[in-house]
Amino acid sequence: MKINKFSTDVFENPNSFVTDWYSLGSRLSIPPYKLSYTRKHKNDLVKKINIPGKSRVVYQSDESTLGYIQRKLKPHLALEANLTPEEYDHIWAYRKGLNVREAVEQFVGWKWLIQFDIRKYFDNIDFRHIKETLEYFGYGEEGAKLVAWYCTVHTGGRQTLQQGSCISGELSNLVGYVFFDRELKGLLKSLSEKYPGAQYMFKRYCDNVYLALDGEIDINFIYEYEAQAKKILRKARFLTHDWNKVPSNHPKRNQKLLGVVVNKQKRIEKNEYERMRALLFNCCVNGLDEEVKKFFKKYPADIINKPFNHNTRLQIQLAKFEQYINGKIAYINSVSEKQGLVLKKLNSVKNKLKSTAYRNIDRSLCEEAFNELKKYKDSNESVVDFSSRVENALEFGVAV
């Protein structure tokens, strides 16, 4: 049922029904004693996890207590349960049925792309943000406090959003809508009236905020938007950083949205695509085992440090390397089929060279692979040198 967030009638807004453990338990179909026990022992029901290689911490909920309550709360905190499609259309993150890679195509061909990040957005969503957001959607003060307790953890003397929980994404969407999305949309509406020649499109993905401009654009539109947006976020107790204002005809910089270039057509950035193409080419030329060793030397994995014997460790490395390559090719292909096709062809040559059929060192097969390879990656190497490399790689390599 779609709620009326401005109503206090429990039939129009069931959020207003939540006032204590009993009413919350009735709405979530959870016994009140379980809610009170979880609230009392909440600090013991979360496990702190440090993300390797990143200065980031998440908190895992106990599945039978706190995690169970959070899963029950999740549908009541979703965008679809609290807002109309017109109200949440600009929010891309954590929405069912929305393919973001397809949605990115909406930004292709605009004259300007202005974007900024919200500094440590999830870390700075605190108890007060969540409580005021829930009150906006009809919860009473006591009900909002109660629900907020199940969504936060105690960190650095503050109660902040529990990153790693199943409801952190939904709450970040609602907090953003209440504290700054509405004001940013209002700002853009007033600026479009002040500068009537400009057309705009506004979207947000988590802490990334995007604005596309087209038509007759007055540069003051961009300056005023940046100045006012910073004030709006500061008022909401957030800070902005990494501002990028890129025109479509910039000689050096691409218009990028979520890692996808959108200047004239949707594609992966050239540097990333070329790195993947070179990696596949080197696998064909130098042998898969050599490239695997180089890869894990550059990107070490925790599993490599476990006490396996050499062959077992290498087999695990090969399997993880193949997973990485296949996943990367699938992602690039989902963005640009043209780029994906070239990588698929190179990957096909790599798979042929590592197969048992090529272990007979058939020169004609090497020549066939060499000719196929030249179509997709330039090389100054001769077919004789290439065949010798393949023979050495197969002779000293490890069977897959």
Backbone torsions as a table, in degrees:
resi	resn	phi	psi	omega
1	MET	NA	131.0	176.8
2	LYS	-73.3	127.5	-177.4
3	ILE	-84.7	156.1	168.9
4	ASN	-100.5	100.2	-171.3
5	LYS	-68.2	-13.4	179.9
6	PHE	-97.9	4.4	-177.9
7	SER	-104.9	146.7	174.8
8	THR	-102.4	1.4	177.3
9	ASP	-74.3	126.1	-175.3
10	VAL	-65.4	-21.8	178.4
11	PHE	-77.3	-31.7	178.0
12	GLU	-90.3	-29.9	-179.5
13	ASN	-138.4	90.6	-178.7
14	PRO	-64.0	-14.6	176.9
15	ASN	-62.0	-33.7	-178.9
16	SER	-68.6	-12.7	179.6
17	PHE	-72.9	-25.3	-174.8
18	VAL	-79.8	114.4	179.8
19	THR	-131.2	-23.5	-178.7
20	ASP	-153.7	-174.8	-178.8
21	TRP	-60.5	-36.4	-176.5
22	TYR	-68.7	-45.8	179.8
23	SER	-69.4	-36.9	177.0
24	LEU	-66.8	-42.1	177.5
25	GLY	-62.9	-37.0	178.0
26	SER	-65.2	-39.8	-178.4
27	ARG	-72.5	-35.1	-176.8
28	LEU	-94.9	-4.9	-176.1
29	SER	60.4	46.5	177.6
30	ILE	-125.5	133.4	178.6
31	PRO	-59.0	137.7	-178.4
32	PRO	-57.6	-33.1	-178.2
33	TYR	-64.4	-31.4	178.8
34	LYS	-70.6	-37.6	176.9
35	LEU	-64.9	-43.9	-178.3
36	SER	-69.0	-39.7	178.2
37	TYR	-62.5	-44.3	-178.8
38	THR	-64.8	-40.0	178.7
39	ARG	-64.2	-40.3	-177.3
40	LYS	-70.2	-38.3	-174.3
41	HIS	-110.0	25.7	-172.4
42	LYS	-58.9	-40.3	-177.7
43	ASN	-63.4	-24.4	178.7
44	ASP	-88.7	-6.0	-174.8
45	LEU	-105.1	10.3	175.3
46	VAL	-123.3	142.2	-179.5
47	LYS	-113.3	124.6	-179.1
48	LYS	-79.4	129.7	-179.2
49	ILE	-127.6	124.0	175.8
50	ASN	-89.9	128.3	179.3
51	ILE	-77.1	121.0	-178.0
52	PRO	-61.5	136.3	176.5
53	GLY	79.3	-3.0	-179.3
54	LYS	-133.2	145.6	177.7
55	SER	-84.5	63.8	-175.6
56	ARG	-139.5	142.5	-178.8
57	VAL	-125.0	136.6	173.0
58	VAL	-123.8	164.9	-176.4
59	TYR	-127.2	122.1	-179.6
60	GLN	-93.5	129.7	-178.7
61	SER	-84.8	147.1	171.5
62	ASP	-64.1	124.5	-169.7
63	GLU	-65.8	-31.3	-174.2
64	SER	-86.3	-13.1	-177.6
65	THR	-123.6	-85.8	-176.5
66	LEU	-64.0	-43.3	179.1
67	GLY	-61.7	-36.6	178.8
68	TYR	-65.3	-43.3	179.0
69	ILE	-64.7	-42.1	-179.6
70	GLN	-64.6	-38.5	177.4
71	ARG	-65.0	-34.2	177.0
72	LYS	-70.9	-33.2	179.7
73	LEU	-74.8	-28.7	-170.6
74	LYS	-51.0	-50.6	-179.2
75	PRO	-62.7	-25.8	180.0
76	HIS	-80.1	-13.7	179.9
77	LEU	-105.7	2.0	-179.4
78	ALA	-70.4	154.1	177.9
79	LEU	-58.0	-43.5	-175.6
80	GLU	-62.7	-25.8	-178.3
81	ALA	-84.7	-14.5	-173.4
82	ASN	-122.5	-17.8	-175.9
83	LEU	-133.8	160.6	174.3
84	THR	-82.6	158.7	178.7
85	PRO	-55.4	-34.5	179.6
86	GLU	-67.3	-31.0	-178.0
87	GLU	-77.1	-33.1	-177.0
88	TYR	-108.9	11.9	-177.9
89	ASP	-61.1	-29.6	-177.4
90	HIS	-79.7	-8.9	-178.1
91	ILE	-95.8	122.6	-176.0
92	TRP	-100.6	-26.5	-172.0
93	ALA	-79.7	146.6	172.3
94	TYR	56.4	44.3	176.6
95	ARG	-119.9	129.3	179.0
96	LYS	-69.5	138.8	174.2
97	GLY	81.3	0.2	179.8
98	LEU	-102.1	118.6	175.0
99	ASN	-91.3	104.8	-173.9
100	VAL	-65.2	-35.3	-179.5
101	ARG	-64.2	-32.5	174.7
102	GLU	-76.6	-37.5	-179.6
103	ALA	-64.9	-29.4	179.5
104	VAL	-58.5	-27.7	-178.5
105	GLU	-60.7	-20.1	177.0
106	GLN	-61.4	-23.8	-175.5
107	PHE	-91.2	-2.0	-178.6
108	VAL	-71.0	130.7	172.3
109	GLY	91.3	4.4	177.9
110	TRP	-80.9	152.1	-175.1
111	LYS	-70.7	-38.8	-178.6
112	TRP	-130.2	145.0	170.6
113	LEU	-127.7	116.0	178.5
114	ILE	-111.0	128.9	-179.0
115	GLN	-142.6	154.1	173.8
116	PHE	-151.6	159.6	176.7
117	ASP	-105.7	151.9	172.1
118	ILE	-95.0	119.0	-172.9
119	ARG	-63.2	122.4	177.2
120	LYS	45.7	54.5	-173.5
121	TYR	-59.2	-52.4	-176.9
122	PHE	-65.9	-36.8	179.9
123	ASP	-65.9	-27.6	-174.7
124	ASN	-99.0	2.3	171.5
125	ILE	-79.9	109.9	-174.6
126	ASP	-108.1	-177.1	-177.8
127	PHE	-57.1	-40.4	-177.9
128	ARG	-66.0	-40.9	176.6
129	HIS	-57.7	-47.8	-176.1
130	ILE	-67.2	-43.0	179.8
131	LYS	-60.9	-47.5	-179.1
132	GLU	-66.8	-33.3	176.8
133	THR	-65.1	-45.3	179.7
134	LEU	-64.7	-37.6	176.9
135	GLU	-63.9	-37.3	177.6
136	TYR	-60.3	-35.3	-178.9
137	PHE	-92.1	18.0	167.6
138	GLY	106.6	-7.2	177.2
139	TYR	-69.9	142.9	171.1
140	GLY	-72.0	171.3	-175.4
141	GLU	-60.5	-46.6	-178.8
142	GLU	-68.1	-39.6	178.3
143	GLY	-64.9	-40.1	179.4
144	ALA	-65.4	-41.4	177.9
145	LYS	-62.6	-43.3	-177.0
146	LEU	-62.8	-47.5	-179.9
147	VAL	-66.0	-38.9	-179.0
148	ALA	-63.0	-31.3	179.5
149	TRP	-63.5	-33.0	-178.9
150	TYR	-81.4	-3.2	-175.9
151	CYS	-114.2	0.4	-174.3
152	THR	-125.9	163.3	174.2
153	VAL	-130.9	158.4	-179.3
154	HIS	-88.8	112.9	180.0
155	THR	-137.2	125.9	175.3
156	GLY	57.1	38.2	179.4
157	GLY	79.0	7.5	-179.9
158	ARG	-128.9	157.9	170.9
159	GLN	-97.7	111.2	-177.4
160	THR	-122.0	164.7	179.7
161	LEU	-54.2	133.5	-179.7
162	GLN	-77.6	97.7	176.5
163	GLN	-70.5	136.5	-176.4
164	GLY	102.1	-12.6	176.9
165	SER	-83.3	162.8	-176.8
166	CYS	-72.9	-11.0	-176.5
167	ILE	-109.0	0.6	-176.5
168	SER	-64.4	-38.2	179.7
169	GLY	-65.4	-46.2	-179.8
170	GLU	-62.1	-42.9	-179.5
171	LEU	-67.7	-36.5	178.5
172	SER	-63.7	-35.3	176.4
173	ASN	-64.6	-46.3	-177.1
174	LEU	-68.5	-41.2	178.6
175	VAL	-61.2	-44.7	178.8
176	GLY	-61.8	-40.9	179.9
177	TYR	-62.3	-44.5	-174.9
178	VAL	-72.7	-40.3	-168.5
179	PHE	-91.2	-28.0	-178.7
180	PHE	-147.1	-23.4	-178.8
181	ASP	-58.9	-46.4	-176.8
182	ARG	-63.3	-40.3	-179.6
183	GLU	-70.7	-36.7	177.5
184	LEU	-65.2	-39.8	177.7
185	LYS	-66.2	-39.1	176.6
186	GLY	-65.2	-39.1	177.4
187	LEU	-61.0	-45.2	-178.8
188	LEU	-66.1	-35.1	177.6
189	LYS	-64.6	-43.1	179.9
190	SER	-68.7	-36.5	178.1
191	LEU	-68.0	-35.9	178.6
192	SER	-68.1	-29.1	175.2
193	GLU	-74.7	-34.7	179.2
194	LYS	-72.7	-36.3	178.3
195	TYR	-120.7	80.7	-169.0
196	PRO	-65.3	-14.9	-179.1
197	GLY	-78.8	-12.6	-174.5
198	ALA	-90.2	140.5	171.7
199	GLN	-113.5	145.3	-176.0
200	TYR	-141.7	158.8	172.4
201	MET	-139.3	129.9	-173.9
202	PHE	-118.9	128.8	178.0
203	LYS	-141.6	155.5	175.2
204	ARG	-137.1	134.7	174.0
205	TYR	-123.7	103.4	-176.1
206	CYS	56.1	-111.8	-177.9
207	ASP	-100.2	9.6	178.3
208	ASN	-103.9	122.3	-177.0
209	VAL	-114.0	128.7	-174.4
210	TYR	-123.6	139.8	174.9
211	LEU	-134.6	122.6	175.8
212	ALA	-106.0	137.7	-178.9
213	LEU	-124.7	144.2	177.4
214	ASP	-147.3	175.8	-179.8
215	GLY	84.2	-150.5	178.8
216	GLU	-87.7	102.9	-171.8
217	ILE	-102.9	120.1	172.1
218	ASP	-86.3	129.0	-176.5
219	ILE	-59.8	-24.6	177.9
220	ASN	-66.1	-26.5	175.0
221	PHE	-56.6	-47.0	-177.0
222	ILE	-68.5	-44.1	-178.9
223	TYR	-62.9	-44.1	-179.4
224	GLU	-67.1	-38.6	178.4
225	TYR	-61.2	-45.4	-179.0
226	GLU	-64.0	-45.8	-178.0
227	ALA	-63.0	-45.8	-178.0
228	GLN	-71.9	-35.8	178.9
229	ALA	-62.9	-40.3	178.0
230	LYS	-62.4	-39.5	178.7
231	LYS	-66.2	-41.6	-179.3
232	ILE	-63.2	-44.6	-179.9
233	LEU	-68.5	-36.9	179.3
234	ARG	-66.6	-37.8	176.9
235	LYS	-63.1	-33.2	179.1
236	ALA	-84.5	5.7	179.1
237	ARG	72.0	36.8	174.0
238	PHE	-130.4	158.0	176.9
239	LEU	-121.6	151.2	178.7
240	THR	-106.8	155.9	173.2
241	HIS	-158.4	176.8	180.0
242	ASP	54.7	50.7	176.0
243	TRP	-73.3	134.2	176.4
244	ASN	-133.2	126.0	178.5
245	LYS	-124.3	100.3	-169.6
246	VAL	-120.6	120.3	173.1
247	PRO	-77.9	158.9	-177.1
248	SER	-67.2	-23.4	-177.4
249	ASN	-101.8	22.2	179.8
250	HIS	-65.5	133.3	-173.9
251	PRO	-70.4	-22.5	-174.3
252	LYS	-123.1	-28.4	-173.5
253	ARG	-106.0	142.1	177.0
254	ASN	-94.9	151.9	169.1
255	GLN	-80.2	113.8	-176.8
256	LYS	-120.0	139.2	178.8
257	LEU	-136.0	114.3	-177.5
258	LEU	54.9	39.1	177.1
259	GLY	83.0	1.9	-178.2
260	VAL	-110.8	130.7	177.7
261	VAL	-77.9	132.9	-174.9
262	VAL	-128.9	23.2	-178.1
263	ASN	-58.4	-67.3	-178.7
264	LYS	-114.9	-32.0	175.8
265	GLN	-148.6	157.1	-178.2
266	LYS	-75.1	125.4	-179.8
267	ARG	-160.5	165.7	173.7
268	ILE	-80.1	147.9	179.7
269	GLU	-60.2	143.5	-172.1
270	LYS	-57.9	-41.9	-178.2
271	ASN	-60.4	-44.0	-179.8
272	GLU	-66.1	-42.1	179.2
273	TYR	-64.4	-43.1	-179.2
274	GLU	-67.0	-35.4	177.0
275	ARG	-62.6	-41.0	179.5
276	MET	-68.9	-39.1	179.5
277	ARG	-65.2	-41.5	178.9
278	ALA	-66.2	-38.6	179.2
279	LEU	-61.5	-45.1	179.3
280	LEU	-66.3	-39.8	178.5
281	PHE	-62.5	-43.7	179.8
282	ASN	-65.2	-32.8	175.8
283	CYS	-62.0	-38.3	180.0
284	CYS	-72.0	-38.4	-173.3
285	VAL	-84.8	-46.5	-172.6
286	ASN	-93.4	-13.9	-175.3
287	GLY	100.5	143.2	-174.3
288	LEU	-65.4	-39.3	-175.6
289	ASP	-64.7	-36.6	178.9
290	GLU	-65.4	-42.8	-179.3
291	GLU	-69.4	-32.4	177.1
292	VAL	-64.6	-43.3	179.2
293	LYS	-62.0	-43.6	178.6
294	LYS	-63.8	-41.7	-176.9
295	PHE	-62.6	-47.1	-176.6
296	PHE	-78.4	-14.8	171.5
297	LYS	-73.5	-34.5	-180.0
298	LYS	-83.7	-38.2	-179.4
299	TYR	-121.5	78.2	-176.6
300	PRO	-65.3	145.5	179.4
301	ALA	-116.3	147.5	-179.0
302	ASP	-59.4	-34.7	-174.8
303	ILE	-66.1	-23.3	-178.6
304	ILE	-69.5	-25.9	-176.7
305	ASN	-82.6	-5.4	179.2
306	LYS	-72.5	152.9	-173.3
307	PRO	-76.6	61.5	173.7
308	PHE	-90.1	159.1	172.2
309	ASN	-74.9	171.4	-171.1
310	HIS	-60.0	-47.0	-176.6
311	ASN	-65.2	-42.1	179.1
312	THR	-63.7	-42.9	179.4
313	ARG	-61.9	-41.9	-178.6
314	LEU	-67.8	-36.4	177.0
315	GLN	-64.6	-39.8	177.6
316	ILE	-65.2	-41.5	178.0
317	GLN	-61.6	-44.0	179.8
318	LEU	-61.7	-43.3	-179.5
319	ALA	-64.0	-43.7	179.9
320	LYS	-67.8	-36.1	178.7
321	PHE	-64.3	-43.7	177.7
322	GLU	-63.1	-39.8	177.7
323	GLN	-61.6	-43.4	179.5
324	TYR	-61.2	-48.4	-177.6
325	ILE	-62.7	-48.0	-178.6
326	ASN	-63.8	-38.7	178.4
327	GLY	-67.1	-41.1	-179.9
328	LYS	-66.1	-41.5	178.8
329	ILE	-64.7	-41.9	179.7
330	ALA	-62.5	-39.8	179.1
331	TYR	-65.8	-47.5	-179.2
332	ILE	-63.5	-38.7	178.8
333	ASN	-65.9	-33.8	179.4
334	SER	-68.7	-25.4	178.9
335	VAL	-88.7	-47.6	-178.3
336	SER	-137.9	110.7	-179.7
337	GLU	-66.0	-30.5	179.5
338	LYS	-65.1	-47.5	177.5
339	GLN	-67.5	-38.7	-179.6
340	GLY	-63.9	-34.6	-178.9
341	LEU	-63.7	-43.7	179.1
342	VAL	-61.4	-44.2	-179.4
343	LEU	-66.5	-36.1	177.2
344	LYS	-63.8	-40.2	179.2
345	LYS	-64.3	-45.1	177.9
346	LEU	-62.6	-40.0	178.8
347	ASN	-65.3	-34.5	177.2
348	SER	-64.3	-41.9	176.9
349	VAL	-62.7	-42.9	178.5
350	LYS	-59.4	-44.5	-179.0
351	ASN	-65.8	-35.1	177.6
352	LYS	-65.4	-42.7	-176.5
353	LEU	-68.5	-25.8	-180.0
354	LYS	-93.2	-4.7	-177.7
355	SER	-74.9	162.2	-177.1
356	THR	-66.0	-27.4	-179.8
357	ALA	-61.2	-32.2	-178.0
358	TYR	-84.6	-5.7	-179.5
359	ARG	-77.5	-5.8	172.9
360	ASN	-81.6	0.3	177.1
361	ILE	55.0	52.7	178.7
362	ASP	-82.6	118.4	-177.3
363	ARG	-61.7	-36.4	-178.8
364	SER	-66.3	-36.0	177.6
365	LEU	-68.1	-39.3	177.3
366	CYS	-62.8	-41.8	179.5
367	GLU	-65.3	-38.6	177.9
368	GLU	-63.2	-44.9	179.0
369	ALA	-64.6	-39.3	-179.8
370	PHE	-61.8	-44.8	-179.9
371	ASN	-65.5	-37.7	177.8
372	GLU	-66.6	-40.0	-178.1
373	LEU	-65.3	-38.7	-177.7
374	LYS	-63.6	-22.6	-179.8
375	LYS	-67.2	-28.8	-169.6
376	TYR	-116.2	-7.3	177.0
377	LYS	-154.6	124.7	-179.4
378	ASP	-66.8	143.1	178.5
379	SER	-153.0	140.1	177.2
380	ASN	-90.3	0.9	-176.4
381	GLU	-76.5	145.2	177.0
382	SER	-84.4	163.6	-180.0
383	VAL	-65.7	-30.3	178.7
384	VAL	-66.9	-47.0	178.7
385	ASP	-63.0	-39.2	179.7
386	PHE	-62.8	-45.0	-179.6
387	SER	-62.5	-38.9	178.3
388	SER	-64.3	-40.4	178.0
389	ARG	-62.1	-44.2	179.9
390	VAL	-62.1	-42.9	179.5
391	GLU	-60.8	-44.3	179.4
392	ASN	-65.3	-40.7	-180.0
393	ALA	-64.4	-39.8	-179.6
394	LEU	-74.2	-33.8	-178.1
395	GLU	-70.2	-41.7	-176.0
396	PHE	-103.1	-3.8	-177.9
397	GLY	-81.4	-179.7	-179.3
398	VAL	-109.4	134.6	-180.0
399	ALA	-66.4	139.2	-179.5
400	VAL	-96.4	NA	NA
